[in-house]
Amino acid sequence: MTAPTGILARPLEHAGQPAHGTLASNVHRQQLDSTELLRGGRCVEIRHNGEVYRLQATRLGKLILTK
């Protein structure tokens, strides 16, 4: 998986065992900075498996992902 153009991504350090067995140990995880992902806005739509999700930043600095 590659980062979209203009998005900084770097592999996360492995902290041992995957949480609750949901991730295989050979899966590459990337870390994206939310400011780069939102590109100065408060909301971005993400297409995933044919569905559109909305990632939204709240006034309190929290992130909400909705379908």
N, C-alpha and C positions, 0 to 999 in steps of 0.2 A: 504494500500500500504506500502510495506517495502522497505527500502533502499537496493541497491545491496551490496554485501559483500565488505567491505573496504571503503564504502562511508559513510560519516557522514551526518546524516539528523536530523533535529529538526523541530518541528512545528513552523510555523510563527505565530506571534501575530496577532489577528484579529484587524483590524483598523476600525471597524464599518461596514458600508454597503459594500457589494461586489461591485467592479467596474463594472459599466454598467449592473448590474444584471446577469453577466455571471457565477458567482459562487454561489452555494447555501450556506447558512450560516453554514450548518452542514458538509461541505466538509473539510477534513483535508488537509491542505497545508503543504508541507515540503520544507525546504530550504537546498539546496546542494551547497557546496563550489565548484566553477569551477575547482580549482586546484585538488581536489579529483576526480571530474568527468573526467577530462582530463588526470589524472594520470601522470603528468609531460610532456605530449605531447601537440601538438597544435590542434589535431583533434580526434574526436571520432564519431563512427557511432552508431545511436540509432534506434532500431526497434520499431515501433509503429503501431499498427493495420495492420500488414502485409506489411508495407512500411519501407524503410530505409532512415533515415535522417542523415545528417552530421552536427555536431556541431564543429565549427572551431574558434580558437582564432586568431585574427589578430596581426600584429606587434605593433599596437597601443593599444592593450589590449581590443579591442571590441570583442563581440561574434556574430557569424553569424550562423544561422540555415538554411540549405537548404535541399530540397527534392531530 
